[in-house]
Amino acid sequence: MNNFIISQDEIDFFALNQQFKNPNAGAISSFQGVVRKNNLGKEVLRLEYQSYDRLAQKEGGNIINEALESFDIETAYCMHRTGVLEIGDIAVVVIVLAGHREDSFKACRYIIDEVKLRVPIWKKEIYQNGDSGWLKGAG
Amino acid sequence: MKLINIKVIYFAVLRDLTTKKEELLSVDPGTTPQSLYDILQEKYSFPDQNTFKVAINDNFTEWNEPLSQHDTVVFIPPVTGG
């Protein structure tokens, strides 16, 4: 099973969450990144995400594997949206199943942090005033 | 010297500046991602690439790696997913 997915379709978090059942998992941690209506003092109308799909899937898969090796967890999963997203839409989801909460929290945090640093996905903000621009990133 | 044929795929700010998703180019043998970027920067007014990464054939690579026939090159601005 490929546990890092790029999706052009709307993310249904609850449907996704239902897919993950494991009798060894006493803890399920999840993270949702959601489109917010303001950034850097500007009113955001919507976002557009572009992905370099082949490398994004490869690098995302590497991050999932690193989490599985580094933490005591059962399953790790991440899905990232591309295309045009409206305020409130889910841009990214991370779900981690583990025996105990400590490592499920840590792995969930690791995955979202690394995805934001390393996976070739870009975000363009379209503002209320008609301007738009690709965010600069951490560099 | 025979030119080599490569493909460049553009994303984000580079796609906006070129108004192209990709293009096929013929370049001199010995061309590297760095020298290719310099040419394209001149042509399309690309930003400085200090903070960019580069991939050849879907693998991150070095800026001084010589390009080969039919390589696909992608310049990667700082990522902003999540």
Backbone of each chain as ProteinMPNN parsed JSONL, in Angstrom:
{"seq_chain_A": "MNNFIISQDEIDFFALNQQFKNPNAGAISSFQGVVRKNNLGKEVLRLEYQSYDRLAQKEGGNIINEALESFDIETAYCMHRTGVLEIGDIAVVVIVLAGHREDSFKACRYIIDEVKLRVPIWKKEIYQNGDSGWLKGAG", "coords_chain_A": {"N_chain_A": [[0.844, -1.201, 0.0], [0.572, 2.16, -0.909], [1.547, 4.761, 1.062], [1.733, 7.476, 0.912], [-0.015, 9.934, -0.567], [-0.952, 11.857, -3.382], [-3.624, 13.901, -4.085], [-6.173, 14.959, -6.287], [-8.725, 15.254, -5.661], [-11.345, 16.186, -3.331], [-10.601, 15.937, 0.133], [-11.906, 13.612, 2.294], [-11.968, 13.511, 5.483], [-13.125, 11.963, 7.543], [-14.045, 9.645, 6.287], [-11.62, 8.673, 5.4], [-10.288, 8.23, 7.794], [-11.749, 6.094, 8.781], [-10.71, 3.977, 7.423], [-8.561, 3.032, 8.721], [-7.862, 0.641, 10.872], [-6.681, -1.155, 13.62], [-5.915, -3.731, 15.726], [-3.736, -3.653, 17.4], [-3.255, -1.042, 17.887], [-3.336, 1.386, 20.208], [-3.475, 4.022, 20.124], [-4.362, 6.718, 18.058], [-3.171, 9.239, 16.16], [-3.856, 12.28, 14.503], [-3.498, 14.772, 11.918], [-4.762, 17.698, 10.457], [-4.29, 19.902, 7.843], [-5.57, 22.989, 6.997], [-7.225, 25.246, 4.742], [-6.788, 28.64, 5.302], [-8.22, 31.874, 5.975], [-6.664, 34.137, 5.961], [-3.386, 35.494, 5.467], [-0.212, 36.697, 6.319], [-1.253, 39.217, 6.729], [-3.014, 39.62, 4.637], [-6.196, 39.201, 3.009], [-7.272, 36.08, 2.142], [-8.627, 34.539, -0.721], [-8.761, 32.069, -2.078], [-6.766, 29.047, -2.514], [-4.167, 27.724, -4.62], [-2.699, 24.663, -5.233], [0.245, 23.247, -6.563], [1.895, 20.315, -7.679], [4.868, 18.437, -8.052], [4.394, 15.625, -9.095], [5.616, 12.965, -9.354], [8.131, 13.079, -8.039], [7.27, 14.108, -5.634], [5.69, 12.045, -4.609], [7.637, 10.119, -4.253], [9.435, 11.334, -2.412], [7.682, 11.886, -0.323], [6.976, 9.259, 0.334], [9.456, 8.405, 1.28], [9.593, 9.898, 3.64], [7.467, 8.831, 5.127], [8.463, 6.23, 5.472], [10.765, 6.793, 6.988], [9.555, 7.672, 9.336], [8.331, 5.325, 10.16], [10.561, 3.822, 10.753], [11.804, 5.295, 12.744], [10.11, 5.659, 14.906], [7.994, 4.039, 17.355], [5.608, 2.785, 15.919], [2.569, 1.654, 14.261], [1.321, 2.175, 11.781], [1.601, 4.644, 9.235], [0.36, 7.449, 7.488], [-0.195, 9.713, 4.804], [-1.953, 12.232, 3.067], [-2.049, 14.585, 0.455], [-3.555, 17.403, -0.958], [-3.98, 18.7, -4.329], [-4.466, 21.35, -6.764], [-7.25, 23.689, -6.961], [-8.238, 25.144, -3.963], [-10.711, 25.973, -1.54], [-11.473, 28.292, 1.174], [-11.304, 26.664, 4.27], [-11.202, 24.131, 3.191], [-9.595, 20.919, 3.306], [-6.163, 20.636, 3.128], [-4.061, 18.936, 3.668], [-3.559, 15.769, 5.2], [-2.517, 13.848, 7.977], [-2.193, 10.651, 9.334], [-1.577, 8.578, 12.054], [-1.052, 5.449, 13.499], [-0.472, 3.841, 16.553], [0.969, 1.873, 19.248], [0.968, 3.266, 21.634], [0.36, 6.648, 22.924], [2.541, 8.444, 22.944], [4.521, 7.971, 20.87], [2.831, 8.062, 18.686], [1.99, 10.744, 18.569], [4.514, 11.99, 18.215], [5.434, 10.923, 15.768], [3.469, 11.793, 14.011], [3.833, 14.56, 14.105], [6.46, 14.673, 13.138], [6.109, 13.789, 10.488], [4.384, 15.748, 9.253], [5.959, 18.033, 9.555], [8.281, 17.395, 8.052], [7.176, 16.943, 5.525], [6.336, 19.514, 4.868], [8.802, 20.737, 4.605], [10.229, 19.302, 2.622], [8.802, 18.032, 0.495], [8.057, 18.361, -2.93], [5.808, 20.492, -3.407], [3.76, 23.244, -4.127], [2.328, 26.369, -3.125], [-0.058, 28.68, -4.08], [-1.371, 31.796, -3.337], [-4.492, 33.333, -3.705], [-5.784, 36.471, -3.544], [-8.288, 38.557, -1.9], [-8.212, 41.106, -2.975], [-7.611, 40.778, -5.612], [-4.976, 40.345, -6.276], [-2.322, 37.875, -6.573], [-0.047, 35.253, -5.594], [2.862, 33.105, -5.525], [3.906, 31.492, -2.613], [6.889, 32.169, -0.734], [8.335, 30.324, 0.785], [10.537, 28.513, 3.056], [13.111, 28.441, 2.18]], "CA_chain_A": [[0.0, 0.0, 0.0], [1.293, 3.433, -0.946], [1.024, 5.536, 2.195], [1.778, 8.935, 0.679], [-0.899, 10.094, -1.721], [-1.309, 13.184, -3.89], [-5.013, 13.776, -4.537], [-6.826, 16.142, -6.867], [-10.11, 15.259, -5.166], [-11.573, 16.657, -1.971], [-10.243, 14.951, 1.162], [-12.959, 13.327, 3.288], [-11.162, 13.044, 6.604], [-13.779, 10.92, 8.342], [-14.026, 8.412, 5.478], [-10.229, 8.223, 5.402], [-9.996, 7.755, 9.146], [-12.422, 4.803, 8.957], [-9.955, 2.908, 6.754], [-7.426, 2.596, 9.538], [-8.219, -0.104, 12.082], [-5.603, -2.074, 13.961], [-6.122, -4.132, 17.124], [-2.533, -3.342, 18.19], [-3.114, 0.407, 18.031], [-4.079, 2.006, 21.306], [-3.453, 5.476, 19.921], [-4.408, 7.218, 16.682], [-2.977, 10.691, 16.085], [-4.041, 12.78, 13.139], [-3.323, 16.208, 11.709], [-5.363, 18.237, 9.238], [-3.929, 21.262, 7.45], [-6.81, 23.519, 6.415], [-7.036, 26.561, 4.108], [-7.125, 29.721, 6.23], [-8.678, 33.004, 5.154], [-5.736, 35.272, 5.923], [-1.964, 35.172, 5.619], [0.672, 37.856, 6.223], [-2.048, 40.441, 6.715], [-3.876, 39.733, 3.451], [-7.387, 38.354, 2.978], [-7.119, 35.047, 1.115], [-9.88, 34.087, -1.335], [-8.581, 30.63, -2.281], [-5.382, 28.623, -2.748], [-3.902, 26.727, -5.652], [-1.498, 23.856, -4.984], [0.845, 22.483, -7.656], [2.797, 19.275, -7.185], [5.707, 17.651, -8.966], [3.818, 14.393, -8.54], [6.474, 11.768, -9.248], [9.121, 13.268, -6.973], [6.53, 14.323, -4.378], [5.308, 10.734, -4.079], [8.863, 9.44, -3.827], [9.958, 11.973, -1.2], [6.67, 11.639, 0.707], [7.146, 7.866, 0.736], [10.664, 8.343, 2.113], [9.269, 10.459, 4.963], [6.647, 7.823, 5.817], [9.361, 5.138, 5.875], [11.602, 7.284, 8.083], [8.724, 7.685, 10.555], [8.134, 3.925, 10.578], [11.826, 3.329, 11.318], [12.263, 6.109, 13.879], [9.162, 5.668, 16.021], [7.322, 2.768, 17.627], [4.25, 2.973, 15.392], [2.058, 0.56, 13.431], [0.968, 2.651, 10.445], [1.656, 6.091, 9.011], [-0.298, 7.751, 6.216], [-0.35, 11.146, 4.52], [-2.554, 12.601, 1.782], [-1.955, 16.026, 0.179], [-4.382, 17.872, -2.084], [-3.497, 19.685, -5.299], [-5.553, 22.041, -7.449], [-7.79, 24.898, -6.328], [-8.911, 24.861, -2.685], [-11.424, 27.106, -0.951], [-11.301, 28.439, 2.622], [-11.894, 25.561, 5.04], [-10.894, 22.826, 2.593], [-8.432, 20.232, 3.881], [-5.039, 20.588, 2.182], [-3.191, 17.796, 3.967], [-3.945, 14.947, 6.358], [-1.582, 12.82, 8.446], [-2.805, 9.73, 10.301], [-0.593, 7.636, 12.596], [-1.545, 4.48, 14.486], [0.636, 3.334, 17.366], [0.558, 1.195, 20.474], [0.789, 4.26, 22.703], [0.209, 8.002, 22.403], [3.794, 9.195, 22.824], [5.115, 7.863, 19.536], [1.878, 8.471, 17.641], [2.12, 12.208, 18.479], [5.832, 12.359, 17.68], [5.528, 10.558, 14.347], [2.546, 12.68, 13.289], [4.536, 15.85, 14.03], [7.616, 14.493, 12.245], [5.672, 13.67, 9.088], [3.907, 17.025, 8.698], [7.096, 18.965, 9.486], [9.16, 17.016, 6.933], [6.426, 17.172, 4.276], [6.374, 20.954, 4.577], [10.177, 21.11, 4.264], [10.921, 18.524, 1.594], [8.023, 17.481, -0.622], [7.874, 19.421, -3.929], [4.437, 20.98, -3.579], [3.808, 24.714, -3.99], [1.046, 26.982, -2.766], [-0.287, 30.046, -4.572], [-2.513, 32.425, -2.674], [-5.265, 34.287, -4.497], [-6.285, 37.366, -2.509], [-9.558, 39.255, -2.12], [-8.013, 42.332, -3.759], [-7.3, 40.445, -7.001], [-3.572, 39.928, -6.404], [-2.027, 36.477, -6.237], [1.394, 35.021, -5.609], [3.419, 31.874, -4.945], [4.585, 31.78, -1.347], [8.335, 32.08, -0.904], [8.902, 29.154, 1.448], [11.588, 28.753, 4.05], [14.388, 28.59, 1.475]], "C_chain_A": [[0.878, 1.25, 0.0], [0.716, 4.351, 0.128], [1.317, 7.03, 2.107], [1.059, 9.197, -0.637], [-1.052, 11.574, -2.077], [-2.704, 13.042, -4.499], [-5.523, 15.076, -5.138], [-8.257, 16.275, -6.353], [-10.171, 15.72, -3.715], [-11.222, 15.555, -0.968], [-11.397, 14.831, 2.159], [-12.263, 12.685, 4.486], [-11.823, 11.873, 7.337], [-13.812, 9.59, 7.597], [-12.62, 7.799, 5.501], [-9.89, 7.562, 6.74], [-10.574, 6.359, 9.386], [-11.612, 3.648, 8.371], [-8.893, 2.301, 7.659], [-7.902, 1.967, 10.844], [-7.073, -1.061, 12.374], [-5.732, -2.439, 15.439], [-4.908, -3.868, 18.012], [-2.386, -1.852, 18.493], [-3.997, 0.918, 19.166], [-4.156, 3.51, 21.156], [-3.512, 5.78, 18.43], [-4.253, 8.733, 16.752], [-3.208, 11.126, 14.657], [-3.855, 14.284, 13.117], [-4.042, 16.578, 10.423], [-4.843, 19.65, 9.022], [-5.062, 21.819, 6.607], [-6.546, 24.916, 5.841], [-7.631, 27.663, 4.994], [-7.378, 30.995, 5.424], [-7.77, 34.23, 5.223], [-4.314, 34.776, 6.078], [-1.158, 36.448, 5.427], [-0.125, 39.146, 6.035], [-2.95, 40.616, 5.507], [-5.049, 38.769, 3.551], [-7.274, 37.378, 1.811], [-8.49, 34.602, 0.613], [-9.856, 32.576, -1.526], [-7.097, 30.334, -2.484], [-5.32, 27.721, -3.97], [-2.617, 25.994, -5.28], [-1.064, 23.177, -6.274], [1.819, 21.488, -7.056], [3.611, 18.702, -8.326], [5.47, 16.2, -8.54], [4.818, 13.251, -8.334], [7.493, 11.913, -8.124], [8.436, 13.486, -5.619], [6.152, 12.976, -3.756], [6.523, 9.978, -3.558], [9.362, 10.01, -2.486], [8.98, 11.794, -0.033], [6.768, 10.22, 1.239], [8.378, 7.679, 1.607], [10.361, 8.821, 3.533], [8.44, 9.47, 5.782], [7.548, 6.688, 6.326], [10.283, 5.547, 7.025], [10.828, 7.269, 9.401], [8.539, 6.265, 11.088], [9.399, 3.353, 11.226], [12.187, 4.029, 12.631], [11.372, 6.02, 15.107], [8.498, 4.301, 16.162], [5.856, 2.905, 17.231], [3.872, 1.812, 14.485], [1.876, 0.993, 11.973], [1.149, 4.159, 10.388], [1.141, 6.375, 7.608], [-0.376, 9.257, 6.044], [-0.985, 11.326, 3.149], [-2.491, 14.111, 1.634], [-2.779, 16.354, -1.054], [-3.555, 18.692, -3.058], [-4.715, 20.308, -5.979], [-6.034, 23.244, -6.646], [-8.587, 24.521, -5.083], [-9.539, 26.145, -2.139], [-11.138, 27.153, 0.561], [-12.0, 27.284, 3.336], [-11.632, 24.183, 4.458], [-9.647, 22.233, 3.259], [-7.352, 20.117, 2.814], [-4.183, 19.354, 2.405], [-3.699, 17.084, 5.221], [-2.799, 13.994, 6.689], [-2.329, 11.955, 9.46], [-1.735, 8.722, 10.746], [-1.267, 6.741, 13.641], [-0.344, 3.911, 15.236], [0.084, 2.62, 18.588], [0.177, 2.199, 21.544], [0.875, 5.674, 22.15], [1.521, 8.725, 22.127], [4.354, 9.168, 21.397], [4.129, 8.222, 18.427], [1.918, 9.983, 17.462], [3.422, 12.593, 17.776], [5.924, 12.087, 16.185], [4.646, 11.47, 13.502], [3.215, 14.042, 13.065], [5.716, 15.768, 13.057], [7.165, 14.523, 10.784], [5.225, 15.023, 8.536], [5.061, 18.025, 8.582], [7.985, 18.668, 8.268], [8.467, 17.228, 5.582], [6.517, 18.645, 3.888], [7.772, 21.421, 4.154], [10.672, 20.523, 2.947], [10.11, 18.134, 0.368], [7.72, 18.596, -1.64], [6.408, 19.695, -4.274], [4.5, 22.48, -3.312], [2.402, 25.278, -3.87], [0.994, 28.406, -3.323], [-1.512, 30.594, -3.856], [-3.177, 33.418, -3.623], [-6.019, 35.151, -3.488], [-7.595, 38.04, -2.915], [-9.394, 40.448, -3.049], [-7.603, 42.063, -5.212], [-5.858, 40.045, -7.239], [-3.451, 38.417, -6.184], [-0.506, 36.322, -6.237], [1.764, 33.686, -5.002], [4.154, 32.25, -3.665], [6.081, 31.475, -1.493], [8.95, 30.838, -0.268], [10.056, 29.523, 2.357], [12.947, 28.96, 3.4], [15.425, 27.619, 1.938]], "O_chain_A": [[1.802, 1.378, 0.803], [-0.471, 4.677, 0.1], [1.174, 7.76, 3.088], [1.487, 8.729, -1.693], [-1.251, 12.423, -1.209], [-2.936, 12.164, -5.33], [-5.332, 16.154, -4.576], [-8.917, 17.288, -6.585], [-9.188, 15.652, -2.978], [-11.515, 14.382, -1.199], [-11.807, 15.812, 2.78], [-12.005, 11.482, 4.503], [-11.153, 10.908, 7.705], [-13.628, 8.531, 8.198], [-12.454, 6.583, 5.605], [-9.29, 6.489, 6.794], [-9.982, 5.544, 10.093], [-11.791, 2.493, 8.757], [-8.39, 1.207, 7.405], [-8.29, 2.658, 11.785], [-6.554, -1.707, 11.463], [-5.667, -1.566, 16.304], [-5.027, -3.858, 19.237], [-1.508, -1.448, 19.255], [-5.225, 0.887, 19.09], [-4.809, 4.195, 21.944], [-2.796, 5.17, 17.635], [-5.091, 9.426, 17.328], [-2.813, 10.44, 13.714], [-4.022, 14.975, 14.123], [-3.947, 15.869, 9.422], [-4.943, 20.497, 9.909], [-5.472, 21.206, 5.622], [-5.744, 25.675, 6.385], [-8.801, 27.622, 5.374], [-6.829, 31.176, 4.338], [-8.07, 35.255, 4.61], [-4.063, 33.766, 6.737], [-1.394, 37.197, 4.479], [0.271, 40.04, 5.287], [-3.589, 41.658, 5.364], [-4.928, 37.673, 4.099], [-7.192, 37.781, 0.651], [-9.394, 34.324, 1.401], [-10.813, 31.884, -1.179], [-6.28, 31.246, -2.61], [-6.29, 27.044, -4.312], [-1.581, 26.614, -5.043], [-1.883, 22.605, -6.993], [2.484, 21.77, -6.058], [3.105, 18.505, -9.431], [6.222, 15.63, -7.751], [4.86, 12.644, -7.264], [7.699, 10.982, -7.345], [8.967, 13.09, -4.581], [6.274, 12.781, -2.547], [6.445, 9.281, -2.546], [9.668, 9.265, -1.556], [9.397, 11.576, 1.105], [6.659, 9.992, 2.444], [8.36, 6.897, 2.558], [10.815, 8.222, 4.508], [8.676, 9.291, 6.977], [7.413, 6.242, 7.466], [10.552, 4.752, 7.925], [11.367, 6.904, 10.446], [8.582, 6.027, 12.295], [9.326, 2.514, 12.123], [12.799, 3.43, 13.516], [11.822, 6.276, 16.224], [8.448, 3.516, 15.215], [4.982, 3.11, 18.074], [4.735, 1.079, 14.002], [2.234, 0.262, 11.051], [0.886, 4.866, 11.361], [1.44, 5.647, 6.662], [-0.595, 9.993, 7.006], [-0.606, 10.658, 2.187], [-2.832, 14.845, 2.561], [-2.705, 15.661, -2.068], [-2.557, 19.304, -2.679], [-5.844, 19.855, -5.795], [-5.33, 23.752, -5.773], [-9.492, 23.689, -5.139], [-8.982, 27.236, -2.258], [-10.633, 26.193, 1.143], [-13.151, 26.967, 3.037], [-11.816, 23.174, 5.14], [-8.764, 22.961, 3.714], [-7.586, 19.573, 1.735], [-3.64, 18.788, 1.456], [-4.195, 17.706, 6.16], [-2.189, 13.407, 5.796], [-3.017, 12.474, 10.339], [-1.075, 8.095, 9.917], [-1.958, 7.22, 14.54], [0.666, 3.548, 14.634], [-1.095, 2.738, 18.922], [-0.802, 2.018, 22.267], [1.392, 5.89, 21.053], [1.612, 9.523, 21.194], [4.622, 10.212, 20.802], [4.542, 8.641, 17.346], [1.884, 10.468, 16.331], [3.427, 13.416, 16.86], [6.428, 12.914, 15.426], [5.033, 11.871, 12.404], [3.164, 14.597, 11.967], [5.939, 16.676, 12.257], [7.769, 15.199, 9.952], [5.653, 15.407, 7.448], [5.128, 18.781, 7.613], [8.387, 19.582, 7.548], [9.103, 17.644, 4.613], [6.748, 18.979, 2.726], [7.9, 22.401, 3.419], [11.443, 21.162, 2.231], [10.682, 17.925, -0.701], [7.194, 19.646, -1.272], [5.865, 19.21, -5.267], [5.193, 22.935, -2.402], [1.437, 24.75, -4.423], [1.881, 29.222, -3.071], [-2.552, 29.94, -3.78], [-2.51, 34.233, -4.259], [-6.794, 34.641, -2.679], [-7.959, 38.088, -4.09], [-10.299, 40.778, -3.816], [-7.287, 42.992, -5.955], [-5.537, 39.471, -8.28], [-4.368, 37.775, -5.672], [0.22, 37.141, -6.8], [1.096, 33.187, -4.097], [4.926, 33.208, -3.638], [6.474, 30.62, -2.286], [9.979, 30.35, -0.735], [10.489, 30.674, 2.42], [13.834, 29.578, 3.989], [16.548, 27.628, 1.434]]}, "seq_chain_B": "MKLINIKVIYFAVLRDLTTKKEELLSVDPGTTPQSLYDILQEKYSFPDQNTFKVAINDNFTEWNEPLSQHDTVVFIPPVTGG", "coords_chain_B": {"N_chain_B": [[29.979, 19.827, -32.448], [27.551, 17.463, -31.394], [24.315, 18.372, -30.481], [22.459, 17.846, -27.394], [19.25, 16.522, -26.588], [16.832, 17.626, -24.385], [14.287, 17.673, -21.782], [12.494, 20.166, -20.058], [10.63, 20.668, -17.179], [8.256, 22.847, -15.787], [7.361, 24.379, -12.691], [5.214, 26.14, -10.397], [6.371, 29.378, -9.614], [8.084, 29.432, -11.792], [6.625, 28.268, -13.821], [4.678, 30.179, -14.161], [6.213, 32.343, -15.079], [7.291, 31.404, -17.489], [5.021, 30.699, -18.788], [4.571, 28.112, -19.548], [4.108, 24.56, -19.253], [6.021, 22.709, -19.805], [9.029, 22.294, -21.782], [10.856, 21.354, -24.746], [14.299, 21.21, -25.302], [17.335, 21.814, -27.077], [20.621, 21.376, -26.249], [24.106, 22.221, -25.591], [26.542, 19.572, -25.345], [27.722, 18.682, -22.1], [26.389, 20.618, -20.772], [25.068, 21.724, -17.699], [22.672, 21.538, -14.944], [23.015, 24.009, -13.684], [24.214, 25.693, -15.665], [22.221, 25.569, -17.553], [20.096, 26.707, -16.148], [21.043, 29.311, -15.924], [20.909, 30.185, -18.569], [18.147, 30.046, -19.008], [17.265, 31.786, -17.086], [18.112, 34.221, -18.039], [16.531, 34.319, -20.331], [13.846, 34.189, -19.398], [13.667, 35.813, -17.189], [13.984, 34.569, -14.66], [13.933, 34.078, -11.062], [16.667, 34.438, -8.664], [18.514, 31.461, -8.043], [19.517, 30.495, -5.656], [18.266, 29.313, -3.406], [17.011, 27.19, -4.5], [16.335, 23.743, -5.424], [17.33, 20.977, -7.539], [16.183, 18.548, -9.901], [16.937, 15.633, -11.776], [15.451, 13.479, -14.007], [13.493, 12.723, -12.103], [14.916, 12.483, -9.714], [16.516, 14.026, -6.981], [19.358, 16.069, -7.54], [22.776, 17.212, -8.175], [23.835, 20.583, -8.888], [25.918, 20.741, -10.666], [25.93, 18.492, -12.211], [26.45, 16.86, -15.233], [24.22, 17.027, -18.031], [22.386, 14.48, -19.805], [21.498, 12.933, -22.966], [18.028, 13.097, -23.59], [17.334, 13.557, -20.941], [15.192, 14.611, -18.231], [14.616, 17.638, -16.733], [13.992, 19.321, -13.704], [13.538, 22.31, -12.061], [13.458, 23.286, -8.699], [11.77, 25.379, -6.79], [11.809, 26.778, -3.393], [9.843, 24.717, -1.307], [6.319, 24.784, -0.515], [4.235, 23.35, 0.603], [1.537, 21.831, 2.551]], "CA_chain_B": [[29.497, 18.858, -31.456], [26.124, 17.181, -31.515], [23.532, 18.866, -29.341], [21.629, 16.832, -26.73], [17.855, 16.937, -26.441], [16.342, 17.446, -23.009], [12.969, 18.267, -21.47], [12.439, 20.895, -18.797], [9.253, 20.827, -16.686], [8.202, 24.031, -14.923], [6.332, 24.443, -11.651], [5.062, 27.314, -9.529], [6.732, 30.693, -10.172], [8.74, 29.236, -13.084], [5.548, 28.014, -14.79], [4.034, 31.472, -14.434], [7.116, 33.202, -15.856], [7.456, 30.865, -18.847], [3.673, 30.352, -19.278], [4.663, 26.77, -20.132], [4.279, 23.452, -18.311], [7.297, 22.062, -20.125], [9.525, 22.544, -23.135], [11.974, 20.538, -25.23], [15.411, 22.074, -25.665], [18.587, 21.204, -27.539], [21.69, 22.102, -25.553], [25.456, 21.72, -25.815], [27.021, 18.537, -24.416], [28.419, 19.299, -20.968], [25.475, 21.524, -20.071], [24.659, 21.272, -16.364], [21.489, 22.285, -14.489], [23.405, 25.395, -13.39], [24.386, 26.495, -16.892], [20.895, 25.63, -18.171], [19.294, 27.697, -15.408], [21.555, 30.64, -16.268], [20.358, 30.531, -19.894], [16.697, 30.262, -18.881], [17.086, 32.982, -16.25], [18.265, 35.336, -18.986], [15.407, 34.321, -21.28], [12.522, 34.332, -18.777], [13.753, 36.612, -15.956], [13.815, 33.723, -13.471], [14.571, 34.59, -9.847], [17.913, 33.818, -8.248], [18.219, 30.061, -7.693], [20.291, 30.101, -4.462], [17.504, 28.476, -2.474], [16.322, 26.155, -5.267], [16.944, 22.434, -5.655], [17.133, 20.546, -8.921], [16.024, 17.102, -10.096], [17.052, 15.061, -13.115], [14.72, 12.199, -14.112], [12.752, 12.496, -10.853], [15.8, 12.321, -8.55], [17.285, 15.211, -6.613], [20.727, 15.93, -8.017], [23.649, 18.373, -7.956], [23.744, 21.612, -9.931], [27.012, 20.615, -11.636], [25.83, 17.179, -12.859], [26.216, 17.064, -16.669], [22.974, 16.463, -18.554], [22.521, 13.473, -20.865], [20.428, 12.879, -23.963], [16.669, 12.739, -23.149], [17.071, 13.831, -19.519], [14.135, 15.553, -17.846], [15.139, 18.504, -15.672], [13.005, 20.136, -12.988], [14.057, 23.233, -11.053], [12.517, 23.186, -7.577], [11.777, 26.505, -5.846], [11.489, 26.342, -2.026], [8.508, 24.114, -1.315], [5.392, 25.485, 0.392], [3.05, 22.526, 0.821], [1.008, 21.757, 3.913]], "C_chain_B": [[27.984, 18.691, -31.581], [25.395, 17.67, -30.262], [22.782, 17.711, -28.685], [20.232, 17.414, -26.493], [17.373, 16.621, -25.035], [14.937, 18.031, -22.887], [13.085, 18.985, -20.134], [10.957, 21.034, -18.417], [9.253, 21.963, -15.668], [7.062, 23.931, -13.913], [6.347, 25.824, -10.994], [5.493, 28.602, -10.25], [7.37, 30.545, -11.559], [7.708, 28.951, -14.179], [4.857, 29.326, -15.145], [4.904, 32.336, -15.333], [7.274, 32.721, -17.299], [6.118, 30.757, -19.571], [3.697, 29.012, -20.021], [4.727, 25.731, -19.019], [5.612, 22.767, -18.553], [7.761, 22.518, -21.495], [10.701, 21.632, -23.446], [13.058, 21.487, -25.708], [16.569, 21.241, -26.203], [19.731, 22.032, -26.97], [23.049, 21.467, -25.862], [25.763, 20.558, -24.873], [27.818, 19.217, -23.298], [27.573, 20.317, -20.225], [25.08, 20.91, -18.729], [23.36, 21.995, -15.994], [21.813, 23.757, -14.228], [23.503, 26.242, -14.66], [23.06, 26.612, -17.641], [20.044, 26.695, -17.482], [19.721, 29.111, -15.78], [20.977, 31.117, -17.61], [18.876, 30.892, -19.766], [16.399, 31.507, -18.053], [17.156, 34.236, -17.125], [17.019, 35.474, -19.862], [14.083, 34.706, -20.617], [12.52, 35.205, -17.513], [13.438, 35.782, -14.708], [14.454, 34.384, -12.258], [15.912, 33.89, -9.593], [17.629, 32.403, -7.721], [18.953, 29.574, -6.448], [19.571, 29.127, -3.551], [16.78, 27.34, -3.194], [17.078, 24.82, -5.167], [16.714, 22.079, -7.118], [17.024, 19.027, -8.969], [16.269, 16.773, -11.561], [16.368, 13.698, -13.071], [14.129, 11.781, -12.766], [13.637, 12.115, -9.666], [16.481, 13.651, -8.253], [18.726, 15.004, -7.052], [21.516, 17.2, -7.728], [23.55, 19.323, -9.145], [24.823, 21.456, -10.995], [27.024, 19.254, -12.336], [25.579, 17.373, -14.365], [24.93, 16.372, -17.14], [23.275, 15.477, -19.679], [21.325, 13.561, -21.805], [19.127, 12.38, -23.323], [16.435, 12.882, -21.647], [15.876, 14.77, -19.357], [14.622, 16.323, -16.62], [13.991, 19.277, -15.034], [13.726, 21.001, -11.965], [13.002, 23.372, -9.961], [12.662, 24.387, -6.645], [11.488, 25.99, -4.436], [10.038, 25.882, -1.939], [7.633, 24.783, -0.26], [4.106, 24.69, 0.579], [2.6, 22.587, 2.272], [-0.01, 22.837, 4.176]], "O_chain_B": [[27.249, 19.645, -31.838], [25.816, 17.407, -29.135], [22.498, 16.707, -29.338], [20.059, 18.606, -26.239], [17.494, 15.491, -24.56], [14.467, 18.769, -23.752], [13.698, 18.477, -19.194], [10.137, 21.462, -19.229], [10.125, 22.039, -14.803], [5.965, 23.469, -14.224], [7.337, 26.554, -11.031], [5.036, 28.88, -11.359], [7.218, 31.425, -12.406], [7.896, 29.346, -15.33], [4.495, 29.551, -16.3], [4.399, 32.988, -16.247], [7.378, 33.531, -18.22], [6.068, 30.726, -20.801], [2.956, 28.801, -20.982], [5.321, 25.975, -17.969], [6.256, 22.299, -17.615], [6.98, 23.064, -22.276], [11.435, 21.198, -22.558], [12.784, 22.448, -26.427], [16.746, 20.087, -25.812], [19.8, 23.243, -27.185], [23.128, 20.331, -26.329], [25.302, 20.548, -23.732], [28.504, 20.211, -23.534], [27.976, 20.824, -19.178], [24.792, 19.716, -18.644], [22.984, 22.962, -16.656], [21.004, 24.64, -14.51], [22.961, 27.345, -14.734], [22.796, 27.626, -18.288], [19.362, 27.481, -18.138], [18.885, 30.001, -15.934], [20.608, 32.281, -17.767], [18.407, 31.886, -20.322], [15.407, 32.197, -18.287], [16.373, 35.173, -16.97], [16.523, 36.574, -20.103], [13.291, 35.453, -21.191], [11.494, 35.325, -16.844], [12.719, 36.233, -13.816], [15.401, 35.159, -12.395], [16.238, 32.888, -10.229], [16.63, 32.178, -7.039], [19.011, 28.369, -6.201], [20.187, 28.221, -2.989], [16.016, 26.603, -2.57], [18.272, 24.776, -4.872], [16.002, 22.777, -7.84], [17.668, 18.313, -8.201], [15.874, 17.514, -12.461], [16.665, 12.869, -12.211], [14.254, 10.629, -12.35], [13.162, 11.494, -8.716], [16.965, 14.324, -9.163], [19.259, 13.899, -6.95], [21.005, 18.14, -7.121], [23.223, 18.916, -10.26], [24.677, 21.971, -12.104], [28.01, 18.897, -12.981], [24.583, 17.995, -14.735], [24.604, 15.272, -16.695], [24.263, 15.607, -20.401], [20.299, 14.166, -21.495], [19.118, 11.376, -22.61], [15.437, 12.379, -21.131], [15.59, 15.601, -20.219], [14.991, 15.733, -15.605], [13.13, 19.819, -15.727], [14.442, 20.489, -11.105], [11.817, 23.551, -10.241], [13.563, 24.42, -5.807], [10.974, 24.882, -4.285], [9.126, 26.552, -2.424], [8.126, 25.282, 0.751], [3.023, 25.263, 0.7], [3.185, 23.284, 3.102], [-0.555, 22.917, 5.277]]}, "name": "protein", "num_of_chains": 2, "seq": "MNNFIISQDEIDFFALNQQFKNPNAGAISSFQGVVRKNNLGKEVLRLEYQSYDRLAQKEGGNIINEALESFDIETAYCMHRTGVLEIGDIAVVVIVLAGHREDSFKACRYIIDEVKLRVPIWKKEIYQNGDSGWLKGAGMKLINIKVIYFAVLRDLTTKKEELLSVDPGTTPQSLYDILQEKYSFPDQNTFKVAINDNFTEWNEPLSQHDTVVFIPPVTGG"}
